[in-house]
Amino acid sequence: MENTQNENRRETKQDDEARQTKQDDEEARLEEYKKLIDQKTALRRSNLNPERPDANYLRTLDSSIKRNTTVIKKLKTINDEQKDGLMDELKSVNLSKFVSEAVSYICEAKLRSADIQAAVQVCSLLHQRYKDFSPCLIQGLLKVFFPGKSGDDLDADKNSRAMKKRSTLKLLIELYFVGIVEDASIFVNIIKDLTSLEHLKDREATQTNLSLLSAFARQGRFFIGLQAHGHETYDEFFKDLNVTADQKKFFKKALNSYYEAVAELLQTEHASLRLMEAENAKVLSAKGELSDENTASYEKLRKSFDQLLRGVSSLAEALDMQPPVMPDDGNTTRVTTGTDVAPSSAKEPSALEPIWDDEDTKAFYESLPDLRAFVPAVLLGEAEPKLNEQHTKGREQSESITEQDTEVHDNAQTSSISEYQLEGKADDGVKDSEDKGKDADKEKSKEKDLDRKTEREKEKIRAVDGASLDNLLQRLPGCVSRDLIDQLTVEFCYLNSKASRKKLVRAVFNVPRTSLELLPYYSRLVATLSMCMKDVPSMLLAMLEEEFNFLINKKDQINIETKIKNIRFIGELCKFKTAPAALVFSCLKACLDDFSHHNIDVACNLLETCGRFLYRSPETTIRMANMLEILMRLKNVKNLDPRHSTLVENAYYLCKPPERSARVSKVRPPLHQYIRKLLFSDLDKSSVEHVLRQLRKLPWVECQQYLLKCFLKVHKGKYSHVHLIALLTAGLSRHHDSFAVSVVDEVLEEIRVGLELNDYGMQQRRLAHMRFLGELYSYKHIDSSVVFETLYLIIVFGHGTPEQDVLDPPEDCFRIRLIITLLQTCGHYFNRGSSKRKLDKFLLHFQRYIISKGPLPLDIEFDIQDLFSELRPNMARYSSVEELDAALVELEESERAASVDKPENERHSDSESQKVQPRDAAFSANGRGSANGAEENGKDHEEAADSESYSDSGSIDGHEDEEDLMFEEKSNDASENEGDDEDDGMPAGSDEDEGVEVRQKVVQVDPKEQEDFDRELKALLQESLESRKSEVRPRATLNMMVPMNVLEGSKDPRAVESESGEETVDEEGGSAGGGSKVRVKVLMKKGHKQQTKQMFIPGDCSLVQSTKQQEAAELEEKQSIKRRILEYNEREEEEMNGGSSQMGWGQGGSNTGSSIRSGGRGSWDGSTRGGRQRHHIAGGFYHSYSRRR
């Protein structure tokens, strides 16, 4: 108990040291930022009030053209290494007459992110010496964003131009901070141009603008009213900048409005993607595969959407906004699968399924343009019927008037008319009839005159429009879209006449027999004209029906293409409801009556064209179902060849898909549903403590496996919550040691599976797992060796194998994104010691991998630039493999030289400090062995203290203080996972030794505490001694060692107890007094002194034989151990000499040889699968080595 308390005290002190180190690092970081701000403040003060030299002083400097030209040319390659020399040269020359040339070279310079500060200092020097430099520089830099009317482009390559814009924008912002650019209105114009909604039509321009705006929002947070994270105390520098409130308001409004516009564009593209996925899923369900064109279009749209999503998310993060959340549509799937589509019921298709598969198809066949809204009624032929109606109405009115007159006249004279006047009436009737005949003749003559005039006008129109009609008919085969065919339909209406309609029908009917793709558009033309010209569809249908009957009755086995064209045309007209369904059924019945040869092809093509439409239409579904049953019976009865059999089956199942059972939704137990709710719905920064409490209250035995499964599904939650899952892992590992080990193993396995499959659909999951691995390192669950092994595995896995083009295609840059994700998560911790050297070496290998990929996409290049500027801003970017090889050789030579020059006594002191560690630290509180009582960093005692102070009960009410520590901001000092190995005397790159030999810092112990500890230890030993007195003395061991003080020249003797317990056998096994005798020494006690007495025993006795066998076995074991150690050392030396100490394991297991911390305890997993292990035997240590399998 007292030992445990002492260990807790020691670990508490280590906690204090770790917190102190973290605080020191934070202070160093703030000090560096303050130094940068002070430097900018000094530059700004000098630039705002420059003390420019007078003309007399400038005349004393070198003004020669040759010298000035040489200096000016160096402005094109400004970098941090050449900055000091360049500034000295600029101070020695007079550039008064060459300012414009200097500005042009600065504007043409290709600056990296690390070169911006050097360029700012050079520009500041020129600004302080020459008055007209800054106006020319601003004008030249703005030409990058506004080329002008001359179209002066910086580079024809879009990627280079975008990168130039990015570096120029960064340079302008820095120049504004230091006072060279005094007017913030230039940024107003730039942002106004970048946020213009006209650029949204161009996808490449949108991607570039998103990247530029994200960089502007991150670097110039002051412009939009945001504060820099963690540096609020030094924002006084930014308050002196003359940015008005209106300008800040404009920047914020412009960026927010642009973000809303691109978010809406993202939603639209997401909807298009989902619609395409739904279509592809239906095609997969019907045909079982997709065409190459559909697959390529889907992949293109998917990649475009992913790039847009990344850009929008980056902009949202820069603006401190939540990225847009895409709606989840569970009814659609990716191209690769079609199983998630809701199956249709084949029993009632007309009632449950729509007629059309999607809205576009429905609009094509049902939404026809109204010609009356585009074309005058006269041109549609509707004026002639109206004129005829007027003539008929006039004749009827005149006849009615004459009849009324005769009736009135007759009624007036009825009283005075006698019987004899009947003949007079008859004569009057004859006269009336003659008058009517004359009026009718006049009207007929007028109608004939009108008809002649109209015919003359029409003949004139025909003469003028004859050539136009021919041109229109020549354009007809090129109308392969809905808009083109609708436009041609409207144009034909302006050439409308009976002869034109006949000519058009003949041209439509004579469509080439191989151009089947034109049939839907021709049918749409006919259907649109049928609303105003009833004779067009009737003439075409009569011609098609006549041709069908001729071909079907001819019964020859030629002209199959003509037959297919004819029947498909009828089917397309049926889908427009222009051809009656009765005509389609009569054609189908004619084919079924003689179901052989070409009739099978004709019937199947008809069903493929309009069979699904007729089967889903309520009016024809029963009749079509009967026809389909007849078709299948004929197929089963007749002995069809395989091609025809396949055609019939495809046509049948296209119209009537097979019945499938409804997809059964997964039913989860309530406990699993609750776990998913906690992790995927409730988890956020404010609720993580509550979620951890709830998870601890779960029945662990039942839920451990499911929790592990849910923890690995980090891609199903929010990407910004990945670190919270790692935090939960740390919290649960305090009470369940094996859980964190299982999580790390599964994550490493998932990463390797992703590399083996290289599935595009798994990319989101793989990125989430890489982020999760980095967060696990941040929470001290893995060592840096695991991180670097994973990084090297990514760049070498599959290379040099036949599957290299499949596992890592040359154009695929996703592995680069994986590495960037992992290093952005935890790479900033590798900033000193051996971990810094490892990262420097890996980044060189990473550059080699980047070069092997050739030209990179723009977003990948920007991400790489950001990564290097964040981790190693001063590291050079090499452009060739030869330069990289030279850099690697130089790095290895420097490491080898550093390892040789280390003093030998430092290593000795390291080993001595390692040996004096208490052995009790080799075991954790639960009794399991640990690696020398600490992990690689030697500082995980703090984790063990926390784990032992934590309660294993289901409640954490009594340990709020400990949990508060855990829920603090995660440590920025996670680089201490490497411990103090950066200061040890181990050779650089000696990973194996670093995994075993560990040193701890010397802890200053209070003398008073030391006295208390000694007193307690003495009392404990006395108590142990008293208790041992009463114990029964155990029997001596068989292999008892002979005391050294009684030996007489014998070397390393070994005593073997006989029946009396007094005989010993010399280890030398030397024989004396003849070959059959063996000399032995017997240990005897005379008084208080121990003595040995020599005696000889026969060599064939059992005692001698067993002793010799035992010695032979021990010798063989020693030789075996020695051989294995030598083999291991030779292999290690070969790997180091071959330069492959970190890459030789390329295809090895991703999680072998790694020491995995479990919840902060310093215990090794008992089943470590590689590396060096240390065991306890008889109170001492020995090293054993095991090869990886």
C-alpha positions, 0 to 999 in steps of 0.5 A, spaced: 500 500 500 505 504 501 509 503 495 502 504 491 502 511 495 509 512 493 508 511 486 502 515 486 506 521 489 512 520 483 506 520 478 503 526 480 510 530 480 510 527 473 504 530 471 506 537 474 512 536 469 508 535 463 503 540 465 509 545 466 512 543 459 506 544 456 505 551 459 512 552 456 511 550 449 505 555 449 509 560 452 514 559 446 509 559 441 506 566 443 513 569 444 514 567 437 507 570 434 509 576 438 516 577 435 512 576 428 507 582 430 513 586 433 517 585 426 511 587 422 509 593 427 516 595 425 516 595 418 509 598 418 512 604 422 518 604 417 513 604 411 508 609 413 514 614 414 519 612 410 526 616 410 528 616 403 535 618 401 536 624 397 538 624 389 545 626 391 546 620 395 543 615 390 548 618 385 553 615 389 551 608 388 552 604 382 547 606 376 550 602 371 545 598 366 549 591 367 549 591 374 542 594 375 540 588 370 543 583 374 540 585 381 533 586 378 533 579 375 534 576 382 528 579 384 524 573 380 527 568 384 526 571 391 526 566 397 528 566 404 535 563 403 537 569 398 534 574 402 539 577 405 544 577 400 539 580 395 537 586 400 545 588 400 545 588 393 539 592 392 542 597 397 548 598 393 545 600 386 541 606 384 534 603 381 531 610 380 531 609 373 529 601 373 523 601 378 518 599 373 523 593 371 524 591 378 516 591 379 515 587 373 520 582 375 517 581 382 510 580 379 513 575 375 516 571 381 513 564 383 513 565 390 511 559 395 508 560 402 515 560 405 517 566 401 512 571 402 515 574 408 522 575 404 518 578 399 515 583 404 522 585 406 524 586 399 518 590 397 519 594 404 526 596 402 524 598 395 518 602 398 523 606 403 528 608 397 524 609 391 517 613 392 514 611 385 515 603 387 509 602 391 504 605 386 507 601 380 507 594 385 500 595 386 498 596 379 502 590 377 500 585 382 492 587 381 493 585 373 494 578 376 486 579 378 484 584 372 488 582 366 485 588 363 482 589 356 488 587 352 487 580 355 494 580 358 494 573 362 500 571 366 500 564 364 496 560 359 495 554 364 489 555 368 493 551 374 499 556 374 494 562 374 490 560 380 497 558 384 499 565 382 493 568 384 493 565 391 500 567 392 499 574 389 493 575 394 497 573 400 503 578 398 498 583 398 495 582 404 502 582 408 503 588 404 497 591 407 499 589 414 506 592 413 503 599 410 506 598 403 499 598 401 495 603 404 488 603 401 484 597 403 479 598 397 483 594 392 481 588 396 474 590 395 475 590 388 478 583 388 473 580 393 467 583 389 470 580 383 471 573 386 464 573 389 461 574 383 455 569 381 457 569 374 463 565 375 459 559 378 457 557 371 464 555 370 466 549 375 474 550 375 473 558 376 468 556 382 474 551 385 479 557 384 475 562 387 473 558 393 480 556 394 482 564 394 476 566 398 478 561 404 485 563 404 483 570 404 478 569 410 484 565 414 489 570 413 485 576 413 480 574 419 481 582 421 478 584 414 471 580 416 471 582 423 474 575 426 479 574 431 485 570 430 484 563 434 489 563 441 492 570 439 487 575 442 491 579 446 496 581 440 490 584 436 492 591 437 496 591 431 490 590 427 486 595 430 491 600 427 489 598 420 485 603 417 479 598 415 473 602 415 466 599 418 463 599 411 469 595 408 468 590 414 461 590 413 462 589 405 467 583 406 463 579 411 456 580 407 460 578 400 463 572 403 457 570 407 452 571 400 457 567 396 457 562 401 450 561 401 450 561 393 455 556 393 452 552 398 445 552 394 449 550 388 452 544 392 445 542 394 443 542 387 449 538 384 447 533 390 440 533 388 443 531 381 447 526 383 442 523 387 437 523 381 443 520 377 444 514 382 437 513 382 437 512 375 443 508 375 440 503 381 434 502 376 438 500 370 442 496 375 436 492 377 433 491 370 439 490 366 445 488 371 450 492 369 451 500 367 454 502 360 461 505 360 458 512 358 453 512 364 459 510 369 464 515 366 458 521 367 457 518 374 464 518 376 465 525 373 459 528 377 461 525 383 468 527 383 466 534 381 461 534 387 466 532 392 471 537 390 465 542 390 464 540 397 471 540 400 471 547 397 465 549 401 467 546 407 474 549 407 470 556 406 465 555 412 471 553 416 475 559 415 468 563 416 467 560 423 461 557 420 458 550 420 459 546 413 452 545 409 449 538 411 447 534 405 440 531 406 441 523 406 436 519 401 436 512 403 432 510 397 438 511 392 445 508 392 452 509 388 453 506 382 457 499 385 450 497 388 443 497 386 440 493 392 438 499 396 433 501 391 426 499 394 423 493 390 417 494 386 411 489 387 409 485 380 402 484 382 399 491 381 404 495 377 399 500 374 397 502 381 403 502 385 409 504 380 409 510 375 408 510 368 415 513 367 421 512 370 423 519 372 421 526 371 425 528 365 422 522 361 415 524 363 417 531 361 419 528 354 413 524 352 408 528 356 410 536 356 409 538 349 410 545 346 403 549 345 404 551 338 398 556 338 403 560 343 409 561 338 405 561 331 400 565 329 393 561 327 393 563 320 400 559 319 397 553 322 391 552 317 386 554 322 383 561 318 380 557 312 375 553 316 373 559 320 372 563 313 368 557 310 364 557 317 362 564 315 360 563 308 355 557 310 353 562 316 351 567 311 348 562 306 343 560 312 341 567 314 339 569 307 335 563 306 332 564 313 330 571 311 327 569 304 323 564 307 320 569 313 318 573 307 314 568 303 311 566 310 308 573 311 306 574 304 302 568 304 299 569 311 297 576 309 293 574 303 290 568 305 283 571 306 282 574 299 285 568 296 280 563 293 281 556 290 283 558 283 289 562 286 293 556 287 296 556 280 298 563 282 301 561 288 305 555 284 307 561 279 310 565 285 314 559 288 317 558 281 319 565 281 322 565 288 326 559 287 329 562 281 331 568 285 334 563 290 338 560 284 341 567 282 343 569 289 347 562 290 350 563 283 353 570 285 355 567 292 359 561 288 362 566 284 365 570 289 367 564 293 371 562 287 374 569 286 377 568 293 379 561 292 383 564 286 386 569 290 388 565 296 391 560 291 395 565 288 398 568 294 400 561 296 403 559 290 407 565 291 409 563 298 411 556 296 416 559 291 419 563 296 419 558 301 421 552 297 428 553 298 427 554 306 423 547 307 429 543 303 434 547 308 429 545 314 429 538 312 436 537 311 437 539 318 432 534 321 437 528 322 441 533 326 436 534 331 438 530 337 435 534 343 428 536 345 430 543 344 432 542 337 426 538 335 422 543 338 425 549 335 425 546 328 417 544 329 416 551 330 420 553 324 416 548 320 409 552 322 412 558 318 412 554 312 406 550 313 402 548 307 399 541 305 405 540 300 410 541 305 406 537 310 406 531 305 414 532 304 415 533 311 411 526 313 415 523 307 422 525 310 420 523 317 418 516 314 424 515 310 429 516 316 435 511 316 434 504 318 440 505 322 439 511 326 434 509 331 436 514 336 432 519 331 426 516 332 424 519 339 425 526 336 421 524 330 415 522 334 415 528 338 415 532 332 409 528 329 406 529 336 407 536 337 404 538 330 398 533 331 395 538 335 394 543 330 395 539 323 391 532 324 393 530 317 400 529 319 400 523 324 394 519 320 399 520 313 405 517 317 401 512 321 398 509 314 405 509 311 408 505 317 402 500 318 402 499 310 410 498 311 409 493 317 404 489 313 408 488 307 414 486 311 410 481 315 407 478 309 413 477 305 416 472 310 423 473 308 429 473 312 432 480 310 431 487 311 431 486 319 434 493 320 428 496 316 423 491 320 426 494 327 426 501 325 419 500 323 416 497 329 420 502 333 417 508 330 410 505 331 412 504 339 415 511 340 408 514 337 405 509 341 408 512 347 406 519 345 399 517 344 399 518 337 399 511 335 393 507 338 394 502 342 390 497 338 395 498 332 401 496 337 397 490 339 395 488 332 402 488 330 404 484 336 399 479 335 401 478 328 408 477 330 406 472 335 402 468 330 408 466 326 413 466 332 419 465 328 426 468 325 425 475 324 418 476 328 421 474 334 426 480 333 420 485 331 416 483 337 422 483 342 424 490 339 416 492 340 416 490 347 422 494 349 420 500 346 413 501 349 411 494 352 413 497 359 409 503 358 403 499 356 404 494 362 404 500 366 398 504 363 391 502 367 387 502 360 392 496 357 395 493 363 391 487 363 391 486 355 399 487 355 399 482 361 396 477 357 400 478 351 406 477 355 404 470 358 403 468 351 410 470 349 413 466 355 409 460 353 411 460 346 418 461 348 418 455 353 414 451 347 419 453 341 426 450 341 429 457 340 436 459 339 440 462 345 440 469 342 432 469 341 431 466 348 435 471 351 432 477 347 425 474 349 427 474 357 430 481 356 423 484 353 419 480 358 423 482 364 423 489 362 416 490 361 414 486 368 420 485 372 421 479 377 418 479 383 422 481 389 421 480 397 421 487 400 427 490 403 427 488 410 429 494 415 434 492 420 431 491 427 436 493 432 435 492 440 433 498 444 440 498 447 444 498 440 439 504 438 441 508 444 448 507 443 447 509 436 443 515 438 449 517 443 454 517 438 451 519 432 446 524 434 447 527 441 455 527 441 458 534 441 463 538 445 458 540 450 455 533 451 461 529 451 461 528 459 454 526 459 455 521 453 461 518 457 457 517 463 452 514 459 456 509 456 460 507 462 453 505 465 452 500 460 453 493 461 460 492 458 460 485 457 454 485 452 455 492 449 463 492 448 463 489 441 457 493 439 461 499 442 467 497 438 463 497 431 460 504 432 467 507 434 470 505 428 464 508 424 466 515 425 465 516 418 457 516 419 458 522 424 460 529 423 467 529 421 468 535 426 467 530 432 472 525 430 476 527 436 470 527 441 470 519 439 478 519 441 476 522 447 471 517 449 476 512 447 480 515 452 475 515 458 473 508 457 480 506 457 481 508 464 476 503 466 476 497 461 484 497 459 483 492 452 478 497 449 483 502 447 487 496 444 482 493 440 480 500 437 487 501 435 488 494 432 481 495 428 483 502 425 490 500 423 486 494 420 481 498 416 487 503 414 490 497 411 484 494 408 482 501 404 489 500 401 488 493 399 481 495 396 482 502 393 475 503 392 472 510 390 466 509 395 470 508 401 474 514 400 470 518 405 471 512 410 478 512 409 479 519 411 475 519 417 479 513 419 486 517 418 483 523 422 481 518 427 488 515 428 491 522 428 487 523 434 488 517 438 496 519 437 494 526 440 490 522 446 496 518 447 493 511 445 499 510 440 506 511 439 509 515 433 512 509 431 505 507 429 504 513 425 510 513 421 509 506 420 502 508 417 505 513 413 510 509 410 505 504 408 501 508 405 506 511 400 509 504 398 503 499 399 502 495 392 508 498 389 513 493 385 507 488 384 503 486 378 497 490 382 500 497 382 496 500 377 490 497 381 492 499 388 495 506 386 494 508 379 498 514 376 493 519 376 490 517 383 492 522 388 488 520 394 493 517 398 496 524 398 490 526 401 490 521 406 497 523 408 495 530 409 490 528 413 494 524 418 499 530 418 495 535 419 492 532 425 498 530 429 504 532 425 505 539 429 507 534 435 513 532 431 517 538 432 523 536 436 528 530 437 528 524 434 520 525 431 523 531 428 528 527 424 523 522 422 518 527 420 524 530 416 526 524 413 519 522 411 517 528 408 523 527 403 520 520 401 513 524 401 516 529 396 519 523 391 512 520 391 509 526 389 513 527 384 512 520 381 504 522 380 506 528 375 502 534 375 497 534 381 490 537 381 490 544 383 486 543 390 491 537 392 497 542 390 494 547 395 493 542 400 500 540 400 503 547 400 499 549 406 501 542 409 509 544 408 508 551 410 505 549 417 509 543 419 516 545 415 516 552 412 523 552 411 524 545 407 525 546 400 521 543 395 525 539 390 522 538 383 526 532 381 528 525 383 536 526 383 535 532 387 531 528 392 536 522 392 542 527 394 538 530 399 536 523 402 544 521 402 546 527 405 541 526 411 543 519 412 550 521 412 549 527 417 545 522 422 551 517 421 556 522 423 552 524 429 551 517 431 558 516 431 560 523 434 556 521 441 561 520 447 561 513 449 560 515 457 553 518 455 551 512 453 554 509 459 550 513 463 544 512 460 544 505 461 546 506 468 540 510 469 536 505 465 538 499 470 537 503 477 530 504 475 526 500 481 523 493 478 517 494 481 515 499 476 515 493 471 508 491 473 502 495 473 497 495 479 493 490 476 499 485 476 501 485 468 508 486 466 509 493 463 515 495 458 520 497 464 515 500 467 513 506 462 512 507 455 517 509 450 516 516 453 517 514 460 512 519 462 505 515 462 506 514 470 501 520 470 496 515 466 497 510 470 495 514 476 489 517 473 487 510 472 488 507 479 485 513 482 479 512 478 473 508 480 471 502 476 463 503 479 458 505 474 458 512 477 463 517 477 460 522 482 466 522 486 471 523 481 469 529 478 476 532 479 479 527 475 474 527 469 475 535 469 482 534 467 480 529 462 475 533 459 480 539 458 482 541 452 487 536 449 494 536 450 498 540 445 504 537 448 503 530 445 509 530 442 512 528 449 509 521 447 516 520 444 519 522 451 526 525 452 529 521 446 531 527 443 536 528 448 539 521 449 545 518 446 542 513 441 544 513 434 539 517 429 534 512 426 535 507 431 528 505 432 529 498 435 533 501 440 528 507 442 523 502 443 527 499 448 532 503 452 528 509 455 530 514 460 526 518 465 528 525 467 531 525 474 526 527 479 528 532 485 526 529 491 525 533 498 529 530 503 524 530 508 520 526 504 526 521 503 527 520 510 519 518 511 520 514 505 526 510 508 523 510 515 517 506 512 521 502 508 525 500 514 519 498 518 516 494 512 523 490 512 523 489 519 515 487 519 517 482 513 523 479 517 519 478 523 514 474 519 519 470 515 522 467 522 516 463 523 516 460 516 518 453 515 525 453 512 524 450 505 528 445 502 534 447 498 533 447 490 537 442 486 541 447 483 544 450 489 550 455 487 557 453 491 559 459 495 565 463 492 569 463 499 570 456 499 572 455 492 579 453 490 580 454 483 574 451 480 570 455 476 563 457 476 561 450 480 554 448 480 552 444 486 547 438 485 543 435 491 544 428 492 539 424 497 543 426 503 544 434 500 551 434 501 554 432 494 556 437 489 559 436 482 564 440 479 561 443 472 568 442 469 566 435 469 573 433 469 575 426 471 581 424 475 584 417 477 582 414 471 577 414 466 572 411 470 572 416 476 569 423 476 572 428 481 567 432 485 567 437 491 563 435 497 561 441 501 562 440 509 561 444 515 565 444 521 563 449 526 562 455 523 566 454 517 564 451 510 569 447 507 570 442 501 572 435 500 574 432 494 572 425 492 571 420 486 565 417 484 564 412 478 562 416 472 557 411 470 552 413 476 545 416 475 548 423 478 553 424 473 549 422 467 543 426 469 548 432 471 552 432 464 545 431 460 543 438 464 549 441 462 549 439 455 541 442 454 543 449 457 549 449 453 545 448 447 540 453 449 545 458 450 548 457 443 541 458 440 540 464 444 546 467 441 545 465 434 539 468 434 541 475 437 547 475 432 542 474 426 538 479 429 544 484 429 546 482 422 539 484 419 539 490 423 545 493 420 544 491 413 537 494 414 541 501 416 546 500 411 542 499 406 538 505 407 531 502 408 531 502 416 524 505 415 521 502 409 524 495 409 517 493 412 513 495 407 508 489 406 509 487 413 503 488 418 501 495 419 500 494 427 506 489 428 511 492 433 507 497 436 507 499 443 499 501 444 497 504 450 491 502 454 488 508 457 494 511 459 497 505 463 504 504 462 502 496 460 504 492 454 499 488 451 501 481 453 501 478 445 505 483 442 507 481 435 514 483 434 519 488 436 523 487 442 520 484 449 523 484 456 522 478 461 523 477 468 527 471 470 530 469 477 530 477 479 534 479 472 533 481 465 534 478 459 532 480 451 529 476 447 527 477 439 522 475 435 521 476 428 515 478 425 510 473 421 
